[in-house]
């Protein structure tokens, strides 16, 4: 499974009239999840989130690809 | 400072009521002659409603202010008779560039979707728009414009709204059946009626400068995140008409607005951004903060709030004048039906409900843009910068960059005025009940025309046929007799083949099938269209009883 680098957000049963809406929905959820947290708590939330999503993806090849791209830009 | 534009001075005339001492009685008063107030007057005159417009000033918007007019606003301005003037004078831009620190991370080309009359947006200084609207309003017999007439008190009793109006020659009284408050973000009418508007102020300040470039500069939109010439903040450069460019600097909350707007402080910022060699002249400077808020209801008895008086959003995404024009587009026909006794006052509640739905969508989008542009926490900024870093090479990252989303009209899919699709009728595409209509190129007796120029201002039954020339007599008779309860429903046939109808039913030809495709129409498909160019209902087969029921529903007469 190759890493999908194209826009890929959607919510079941929801109809979108603008292409940016699902991505904006996700981004807002992400930022809202961090509201009122300290920097340290935010770091922990991010770590937990990455572990949850990585397990969901499961495929080590895909995860390796994502890790490589993420590391490139740091 | 201003050099490219000469402000008109509208003539003040002493109101005759000052000498006579009589109370002026009119059916509708609009307070505020900005784009939205003038739009309200122009909408109502299309319905033959006489309107008195009161404005405390005698010229147009000072400084460019609103800059970007999106497609739906342009289509509404077409109905008001100024769409061509705005599009001819305005500039179109397609290329947008996004920079992060020293680098351009990506650019996009917003190629307009083909086969629409109007583009996604044009840029034009607000004063031009107001000038065109004011000239158009002054030319209409049903509109009286009174400049330098300031409303100083408003009292609503039963079916009458009484205004005291102050002029340089004295005060007079106006009694009106309906008052449209288009008096802006600080709305004195709202304050005088002691009505609330709730929301939040954003703890940030922005410097806007209009500069005249002496040499060619591309007609593009440039957006910088954290640029070297203005570290830690954002900057927007946007082309307007007359070689004027809008530059928008984020300053932060601690900036001193008085200091920041001084030319000796503004000029170095712009020089740092453009590079020293580029010649320019400063035309206008302002420092602003903004709020995101709206009233709980946009109608209060006989007082109707429109535009910034009812709702305010951040400027990212150009949703001020654009949504205000959609307010009056929604309101005009409803007020006319209520005034004529053809619809109950409940229809005006639907104005408030539909436009609150749209205002909330605008608030959501502009708040999201604001949160991306000016992150409120360390982690939020980290995510923002990560998105910008990924955007350079990856499409998903580009889709998440939010430097302002283009203003698009709300799909009023939950409106009580809609008649839902029947279970057996399936439709593809997005022209569902509550949708703002998509345009399409058509032909009218051999000449090119646009669908949106042929609909609006009244209810229309849009009937799709393969060949209009061979429609059976019972179909024609049914189409010709759809009006009910004094509410006219005009039939309009879209024919795949060229042909003329018997009788008085107009026919438009759809030679390339684009209208049929956008409306997912088959021969026999019929759409009921509202006077504000929204879909009210649709069916696969023509049934007069169903159309009449849908008209009743769309006018709160059901």
Interface residues (C-beta under 8 A of the other chain):
Chain A: X4 X5 X6 X7 X8 X15 X17 X18 X19 X20 X23 X24 X27 X28 X30 X31 X34 X35 X37 X39 X42 X43 X46 X69 X73
Chain B: X365 X368 X371 X372 X377 X378 X379 X380 X383 X386 X387 X389 X390 X394 X395 X396 X399 X400 X402 X405 X408 X411 X413 X430
